[in-house]
């Protein structure tokens, strides 16, 4: 090893189900980078010359530094747990500047979700829900569940309603995120709130929100399919769609 290089033995690597299924099925759009912000994924794509399976994906990895170069930035990480962005693998060599030391109070598995928590927090900031609002979260994958959980733990809402088509996700919304209601989109019309919230969704996308209120503002967030809709009338309600991973 030279200077600040380190070798990491992987303890856990998170699966990005949506993107990785696209790769596996050969449905990933041609000409689009796997992730323009992660150097290791750019390198992987260059070596593969395409985005056809078995191109490696995976972008969240946690492990222990088992070897370190002579530079102080590397040697101080020896035997430490670190987080980095890198495709799935058992061992990897990278530079110390590309990893983050995991605090002792954060478990290895929890550390995998640090980027997802960041995304969830950004969605909430952009939606700007307020105290006493009714909020609906559409799509209860990892990002959606974490968004619901952060909302419930940090903001005194009037009601948090979670929507998805999969029973297991709805169960997680109740037990993990503690949503006030977790329902299939087909039953959305039965939900009424102080803001006359009437939602109709199909396959976790928003087809109709507040038909009687034309002041609904929709704007794109980040990349992929993260969409936020905000209605800021008196006794307002907000809706978030979070089925992208970043």
C-alpha positions, 0 to 999 in steps of 0.5 A: 500500500502507498501513502493513504491507501487502505484495505477494508473487509466488508461487514455489510453492503446495502442493496439498492433494489430498484436500480439493481433490478433494472441492471439485472433485467437489462432495463437500465437506460443506456448512456446514463451513469450509474452514479455521477457522484461516486468515483468507484461506480464511475470506474466500474461502469468504465471497466464494464463498458456498459450497464448490463448485468453482471455489472456491479452496483451497490453504493453503501458499504460498511467494513473494518480497515485491515491494512493501512498505508504509512500516511497518518490519515490512513494509519489512524483508521487501522482496525476501525469501522468505516463507511464508504460508497463502493460497489458490492465486494468482500474486500476493497482498496481505496483512499482514506479520504473516501471513507468516513469513520463510524461513531461507536454508538452507531451499529454497523447495520445502522451505518449502512443507512446514513445516505438514506437518512440524508435523502429522507431528511432532504425530502422533508426539508423541501416539502416543508411540513409544519406543526399540525399538518397532515402528511401523506408519504407515498411509496414505502421502500427504504426512503419512504419508510425512513421519511415517515419515521423521521417525520413521526419522530421529529415533528408534531403532526396532526396525522401521518398517513403512509401509502403502498401496495405491498402488505409487508411495507404497510406493516413496517410503516405501522411498526417501524415508522409508527404511522397513524394510518398505513393503507393501500392506495385503493382505500385512499378515498376513505381518508378524510382529515381537517384539511379535506384530504382526498388522495387517489394514487395508483402504483404509488404515484400521485394521480389526484391530490385535492381536486377541490383545491387548485393551489397544489404545487408540485416540484421535482426533487433530487433525481429519479422519481422523488417528487414532492407536492405541497398544499399550504392552505389553512390546516394544510396537508403535504404529500411526499413521494419517495420511490427513488433511492437518492 
